[in-house]
């Protein structure tokens, strides 16, 4: 059953940020539009092997690529509802060869792009059947380049081959181990274990490569495989929406309810927690995508603060990146639209309509 709170949440995001996306019809070919972008609105976030940072800009219908130090390298703007267009792009993943996958929650398609942004393949479409999606919100790749997709509205994980063939499906709606309520993110460990941010259950589940819940940590008795529980407090999770593993298999969780980042050891022990609600450097407002770079720096899509933040471990803020100059259309990368700094003053918080 469609859960209206998710759809209402998407509309609220658009209203809050005050970003206008207008498709111009009449006389234009399908899939073309003029886009007025007032802020970078980072949502999904992933890194390539060189440490470049890829960010989906959800309401502005684009994918942006930054260097490891925040320099704008490239952007792709493809607004529209067609299978090759960006329609509320959410999750992003990059394989070792630089191939990019983008999940769109508006049209329920996943696009496979070359490193230059050429569309190589399209998977999905709306539905419950294998290979189709409803709100694909999380992407991850394993060592065989197989793609894992979490679906918030189908409450499941699908595993696809690089060509889009469905290899496995796990999960149903529920609150028991191995069940999900709006799974929002996924990452794959070195042995093929799956870590899933089970958003509305406010927990992270760890599953074996075959989908079996693993009872190796958590605040309940086996076979629960969870970090934390629905609560505020140290080590507690409240709407986890982003996951990343470092080279030591420590797990980093972006938690939109507590506005915090958590670091857990491979055994589930809380190692660090940082953030908290606010605009100051190091503080967060509904963090979403998260990734760990080769230098062990943590990159976080600080979504409602309309910026990306860079941290060292355990949580020392290093810099923030934002794009704030309005432009029309698909102007080439390199214009001075994006800024890097160490204080938030250069980027005012967007006004809330009527506030």
C-alpha positions in Angstrom: 0.0 0.0 0.0 1.3 3.5 -0.9 2.4 5.3 2.2 1.3 9.0 1.8 3.8 10.3 4.3 6.6 9.6 1.9 5.0 11.5 -1.0 4.1 14.4 1.3 7.7 14.5 2.6 8.9 15.0 -1.0 6.6 17.8 -1.6 7.6 19.4 1.7 11.2 19.3 0.7 10.5 21.2 -2.5 8.5 23.8 -0.6 11.1 24.2 2.1 14.0 24.8 -0.2 12.1 27.1 -2.5 13.7 25.7 -5.7 11.7 26.0 -8.9 12.0 23.3 -11.5 9.9 24.2 -14.6 9.5 22.1 -17.7 8.8 24.2 -20.8 6.3 22.4 -23.1 5.3 23.3 -26.6 7.8 23.3 -29.5 10.4 21.4 -27.6 11.3 17.8 -27.9 10.5 15.4 -25.1 12.9 15.5 -22.2 14.0 19.1 -22.7 13.5 21.8 -20.1 14.7 25.0 -18.6 15.8 24.7 -15.0 16.3 27.5 -12.5 18.7 26.3 -9.8 19.1 28.4 -6.7 21.0 26.0 -4.4 22.7 22.7 -4.5 20.3 20.3 -2.7 22.5 17.2 -2.1 20.8 13.9 -1.6 22.7 10.8 -2.7 26.4 10.8 -2.5 29.1 8.4 -3.7 32.9 8.3 -4.5 34.9 6.9 -7.3 38.3 5.2 -6.9 40.1 8.6 -7.2 38.1 10.1 -4.4 35.9 12.3 -6.7 32.5 13.0 -5.1 29.2 12.4 -7.0 26.1 14.1 -5.6 22.5 13.8 -6.8 20.7 17.1 -6.7 17.2 15.8 -6.1 14.8 18.7 -6.9 17.1 20.3 -9.4 17.2 17.0 -11.5 21.0 16.8 -11.9 24.1 14.9 -11.0 27.1 16.9 -9.9 30.8 15.7 -9.8 33.3 17.3 -7.5 37.0 16.8 -7.0 38.1 15.5 -3.5 38.7 19.1 -2.4 35.3 20.4 -3.6 36.1 21.8 -7.1 33.2 21.4 -9.5 34.3 19.1 -12.3 31.2 18.2 -14.2 27.4 18.2 -14.0 24.7 16.4 -15.9 21.2 18.0 -16.1 18.5 15.8 -17.6 15.1 16.9 -16.3 12.1 14.9 -17.4 10.1 11.8 -16.7 11.5 9.6 -19.4 13.6 6.5 -18.6 16.8 8.3 -19.7 16.0 11.5 -17.7 16.5 12.5 -14.1 13.3 12.5 -12.2 14.0 13.1 -8.5 17.4 11.4 -8.6 18.2 9.9 -5.2 20.9 7.3 -4.7 24.1 7.1 -6.8 26.8 4.5 -7.0 30.1 4.3 -8.9 31.9 1.1 -9.8 35.7 0.7 -10.0 35.7 1.5 -13.7 33.9 4.8 -13.2 30.5 3.5 -14.4 27.8 5.5 -12.6 24.4 4.3 -11.5 21.6 6.7 -10.6 18.3 5.8 -9.0 15.3 8.0 -9.7 12.4 8.0 -7.3 10.2 10.0 -9.7 10.1 7.7 -12.6 11.4 4.5 -10.8 14.2 4.0 -13.3 17.9 3.3 -12.7 20.3 4.7 -15.2 23.7 3.2 -16.0 26.0 5.9 -17.2 29.5 5.9 -18.7 32.2 8.0 -16.9 31.4 10.8 -19.4 27.7 10.6 -18.6 26.5 8.7 -21.7 23.5 6.5 -20.9 24.6 2.8 -21.3 21.5 1.1 -20.0 18.2 1.7 -18.2 16.7 -0.7 -15.7 13.2 -0.7 -14.0 10.0 1.2 -14.4 7.2 1.3 -11.9 5.8 -1.9 -10.4 6.1 -4.7 -7.9 7.3 -7.4 -10.4 11.0 -8.5 -10.3 13.1 -5.9 -12.0 10.7 -3.1 -11.4 10.8 -0.5 -8.6 8.8 1.7 -6.4 10.9 4.5 -4.8 14.4 3.0 -5.4 16.3 4.8 -2.6 19.6 3.0 -2.1 22.3 1.6 -4.4 25.4 -0.4 -3.7 27.8 -2.5 -5.7 29.7 -5.7 -4.7 33.1 -7.0 -5.8 31.4 -8.6 -8.9 29.9 -5.3 -9.9 26.4 -6.6 -9.1 24.0 -3.9 -8.2 21.8 -3.9 -5.0 18.7 -1.7 -4.8 16.6 -0.9 -1.8 13.0 0.1 -2.5 11.1 2.2 0.1 7.7 1.5 -1.2 8.2 -2.2 -2.0 10.1 -2.8 1.3 12.7 -5.1 -0.3 16.1 -5.4 -1.8 16.8 -6.5 -5.4 20.1 -7.7 -6.6 20.8 -7.1 -10.3 23.6 -8.2 -12.6 25.6 -5.4 -14.5 23.2 -6.0 -17.4 20.1 -5.6 -15.2 19.1 -9.2 -14.8 17.4 -9.9 -11.5 19.6 -12.3 -9.4 17.8 -12.2 -6.1 15.1 -10.5 -4.1 14.9 -10.2 -0.3 12.4 -8.7 2.2 8.8 -7.9 2.8 7.1 -5.2 4.8 7.3 -5.8 8.6 9.3 -5.3 11.7 10.8 -8.7 12.2 14.4 -9.6 11.3 14.8 -9.7 7.5 11.7 -7.5 7.0 11.7 -3.8 6.2 9.8 -0.6 6.6 11.0 1.8 4.0 14.6 0.6 3.5 16.5 3.7 2.4 20.2 2.8 1.9 22.5 -0.2 1.5 26.2 -1.0 1.5 28.1 -4.2 1.0 30.8 -5.5 3.2 34.1 -7.1 2.2 32.6 -10.6 2.6 29.4 -9.8 0.7 27.3 -9.1 3.8 24.6 -6.5 3.3 24.0 -3.6 5.7 20.6 -2.0 5.2 19.2 1.2 6.7 15.7 0.2 7.7 14.4 3.8 7.9 11.0 3.5 9.5 12.0 0.7 11.8 14.9 3.0 12.9 17.5 0.3 12.7 20.3 -1.1 10.6 20.1 -4.7 9.6 23.1 -6.9 8.6 22.2 -9.7 6.3 24.4 -12.5 4.9 25.0 -12.7 1.1 22.0 -15.1 0.9 19.8 -12.6 2.8 19.8 -14.3 6.2 19.6 -11.9 9.2 22.8 -12.2 11.2 22.6 -12.0 14.9 26.0 -10.5 15.7 25.1 -7.3 17.5 22.3 -5.0 18.6 20.2 -4.2 21.6 18.0 -7.2 21.3 18.6 -10.9 21.5 19.4 -13.0 18.4 18.4 -13.2 15.7 17.9 -9.4 15.7 20.6 -7.8 13.6 20.2 -4.2 14.4 22.1 -1.1 15.5 20.2 0.9 18.1 16.4 1.3 18.3 13.8 4.0 17.7 15.0 6.6 20.3 17.1 9.6 20.8 20.3 9.3 22.7 23.9 8.0 22.4 24.0 5.1 20.0 20.3 5.2 19.3 19.1 5.5 15.7 16.1 7.5 14.6 15.5 7.3 10.8 18.8 6.1 9.4 19.0 7.0 5.7 22.7 6.7 4.7 25.4 4.1 5.1 29.1 3.7 4.3 31.9 1.4 5.3 35.6 2.3 5.6 38.5 0.0 4.9 38.4 -1.3 8.5 34.8 -2.3 8.0 33.6 0.3 10.5 30.1 1.4 9.6 29.1 5.0 9.3 25.4 5.9 9.5 23.7 9.2 8.7 20.6 9.5 10.8 18.1 12.1 9.7 16.0 12.0 12.9 18.9 12.8 15.4 20.7 14.9 12.7 23.8 12.9 13.6 26.5 10.7 12.1 27.3 7.4 14.0 30.4 5.3 13.6 30.1 1.6 14.7 32.8 -1.0 14.9 32.4 -4.3 12.9 31.0 -5.9 16.1 28.5 -3.1 16.5 30.2 -1.1 19.2 29.6 2.7 19.0 32.9 4.4 18.3 31.8 7.9 17.7 28.8 10.2 17.3 28.8 13.7 16.0 26.7 16.4 14.4 23.4 17.5 15.9 20.9 20.0 14.5 22.1 23.3 13.3 23.8 25.4 10.6 27.2 25.9 12.1 30.2 24.0 10.7 30.0 20.4 11.8 26.2 20.6 12.5 23.6 18.9 10.3 20.1 19.3 9.1 18.6 16.0 7.7 21.9 14.4 6.5 21.4 11.9 3.8 24.1 10.3 1.6 27.4 9.5 3.1 30.7 8.1 1.8 34.3 7.4 3.0 37.2 8.6 0.9 40.6 7.0 0.3 42.1 9.4 2.9 39.5 8.3 5.4 37.6 11.6 5.2 33.9 11.4 5.5 31.7 13.2 3.1 28.0 13.9 4.1 25.1 15.3 2.1 23.9 17.9 4.6 20.6 18.0 2.7 18.5 20.7 4.4 21.6 22.9 4.9 22.0 22.7 1.1 25.7 21.7 1.3 28.2 18.9 1.4 30.4 18.6 4.5 33.8 16.9 4.8 34.9 15.4 8.1 37.9 13.6 9.4 37.4 10.7 11.8 36.0 11.0 14.4 33.9 13.9 13.3 36.2 16.9 13.0 34.7 19.2 10.4 37.2 20.1 7.6 35.2 22.0 4.9 31.8 22.5 3.4 30.8 22.9 -0.2 27.7 24.6 -1.7 26.4 25.9 -4.9 24.3 29.0 -4.7 24.4 31.2 -7.8 21.3 30.8 -10.0 21.7 29.9 -13.6 19.4 28.8 -16.4 19.9 25.7 -18.5 22.9 23.4 -18.7 25.7 25.9 -18.5 29.1 24.1 -18.7 30.9 23.1 -15.6 33.6 25.5 -14.4 31.5 28.6 -13.9 31.9 30.0 -10.4 28.7 28.6 -9.0 30.1 26.3 -6.3 32.1 27.5 -3.2 34.3 25.7 -0.7 34.8 27.2 2.8 35.3 26.4 6.4 32.5 28.5 7.8 28.8 28.6 7.0 28.5 32.4 6.8 29.0 32.6 3.0 26.0 30.4 2.4 22.8 31.9 4.0 20.2 29.4 5.0 17.4 29.4 2.3 14.3 31.2 3.4 11.2 29.2 4.2 8.2 30.4 2.3 5.9 32.2 4.6 8.4 32.0 7.5 
